[in-house]
Amino acid sequence: MTHAAGSVIGPGGAHATDPGLLAAVLRPYRENCKYLQSAEVTAAGNPADGGRVTARCTFVIPESCYIDDTGHFNSVEFNICYNQMLYYTVAKTVQERLAQPFARWTMDDYWSRQLADFLITDFRSSFKRAMSGRFFHGALEITDIAEWAGSDLRDALVVLRTTCRYWDERGGASAGEVRVAITNPPAAAEDTRT
C-alpha cells in the first residue's frame, strides 16, 4: 500500500457548483431521486498527506423515492445523499486535478467507474436530532486516500476514508463515517493528460 503522494495538484480554493457536471453525475438516478442541488468543493492539501477535500452541499427531497413520507430524514435518504455527494466530489476532484490519485484520471476514467467500481465497505451513521428531509445541507470530507498497486496476487485498489454530516435550519443533525473502495482504478501508466 502507498498513500497517494503529493500536494494539491489543481488550483486551491473553492470550486462552485458546475451545473453540467452535477447533471452528468446525477444522470444514473431516477428523476425523483436527484436530491443534490449544489456542491462547493474545496481542496486544502492532499488527504494522503493530512489534507482534506471537502464538499458543502444543499439537498431537496420533495418526496421520498421509495416510501410514504416518514416526516423526517432517514437512513435510506442519508445513504442516497451520501452517494450523490461522494460521486460529485470525486468527479470534481478528477476534473480539477485536486488530489492524487484522481489528478491522473481522465473524466472518461471516472464515468466508466462511477457506478460499478465504487463500493461502500464500511458505513456508520448516527442521527443526533430529527431533521426535515425537505431542504437541508450536507458536508462530505475525504480524510484519507490510500492506493494499492495491482500485483499477480491482487487487483489495484483505491480506498477513501470519509466523514459526512447533514443539518437543517431547525437544528436537526446527523453524521457518518464511510469507507469506500474503488476497484479497477486506472493504472498510472494510462495517464494521457498533459
N, C-alpha and C positions, 0 to 999 in steps of 0.2 A: 504494500500500500504506500502511496505517496500522497501528500497533500498537494493540491494544485498550487504551483509556485507563482510568485509574482504579486504585484500590487494591482490596483485598479488599472485596467487596460484602457478603457474608454474615458470620455470626459467625466469628471466627478460632478457632484451636484445632483439636483433633482431632474428627473425626466417626466414631464407632464404626460397625461394620458394620450396615447396615439390611437385615435378612433379606428383607423384601418386595421391596426394590429389587434386591438381589442375585438373587433368584429371577426377577424380571422381566428383568434384564439377561441372564441365562443361558437364558432361555426358548427362543431360537432353536437352542441346542445340543442335540445328541443326549444322552440321559441318561448314557451312558458317557463323555461328553466335557465334563462340567461339573466342571472342575478347581479353580476358585477357590472357596475355603471362607470366607474372611474378608478384609476390606479396611478399614483405617482411613485415612481421607482427611484430610489437613491442608492448610490454605492459610496461607501467610505472604507477603502481598503478591501482586501480580498478575504472572504470568510475563512480560507485555509490558513491565513496568517493573522487571525484575530479581528479582521474587519467584518463588515456587515453589508449585505444587500437587503434593502427594506422596501416594502410597498405599503402605502397608505391608501385605503380604498373606500369607496362607498358602494352600498348594495341596496337594491329594491327588490322585494319579493311581494308582488301584488297578490298572489295566491299560491298556495303550495302546489307543487307539480305532481304530488303523489298521494295526498291525503286531504281530508276535510280540514279546514282551518283549526289549528290547535290553540290559537290565540297567543302563541309565543314562539320564539326562535328555538328550534330543536336540533338534536344531534345529526339528523339526516341533512338538514339545511346547513349546519355547521360544516359538514364534510363537503357538500357541493360547493359552498362558498370558498372553502379552503382550496379545493382543486382549481377553481377558477382563478384565485389569487396566485397560486403557485404557477399555473400554466402561463399566465400573463407575465409574472415576474421573471421566469426563466426565459420566455420569448424576448422580453425587453433586454435582459442581460445578454442574450445572444446578439440581438440586433445592434446594441450599443457597445458590445465587446467590453462589458463591465468587469468581468472576473473570469479567471480560468476555472475549469476547462472550457467554459462556454464561449470565451473570446475566440477560440479557434473553430467553433462550429459555424456552419452556414445556416441561414434560415431554412433551407431545404432539409438540412440535418435535423433541425428542431421539428419541423412539420411532420417528418416521417416517423418521429418517435413520440410525439405528444400523447397519444392515447395508449399505444401498445407497450411502450417501454418505460413508462413512469409508474412505479409500483410503491404503494404505501406499505412499509414493512413494520411500522410501529405508530400507533395513533392513540393519543391520550387527550381527552377533553374534559373540562370542568365548567360548570355553569354556576357562577357566583351569585348573580341576581337575574331573575327573569327579565328578558328583553323582548321588545317588539320585533317581529320578523318582517315588518313592512319596509321601513327605512332605517338603515343603521350603517355603522362604519366598521372597518376591519383593518388590521395591520398584519403583515407577514414579515418575518425576518429570517433570512438564511444565515445561520450562525456558524456553520462549518460545511466545508465541501471536501470530501476525500475521494481520491481516484485510484482505482486499481487497474493496472495494465493486464491485458489478457495473457494467458500462457497456455501450454498444452494441457494443464490441469483445470483451468477455469477460464470463464469469459471475462472480458473487461467490464468494469462497473464504476459508476459514479454514485456516491451516497451523499445526500443532503440532510443536514440536521436543521430543523426549522422550528420556530415558535410562531404562534399566531394569537390574536385576540380580537374580540368583537365588542362593541359597545353601542348604546343608543343614547338619545338625548335625555332619557328619564333615569339614567343611572344603571341600566341593565348591563351585564358584563358576563363574558365567557372567555376562556383561554384554552390553549392547547399546545402540545409539543408533538411534532410529527417528523418521522424519519422516512425519507423517500429514496428508493434505489432506482437508478436509471440504467437499465440494461442496454446492451448493444450500443454503447456510445461510439461516435466516430473515432477512428484512430488518429493520433496526432499527425501522422503522415498524410492523412486525407485533407489537411488544411490547404485550401487553394486560394484563400483570400490574400490580398496584398495590403 
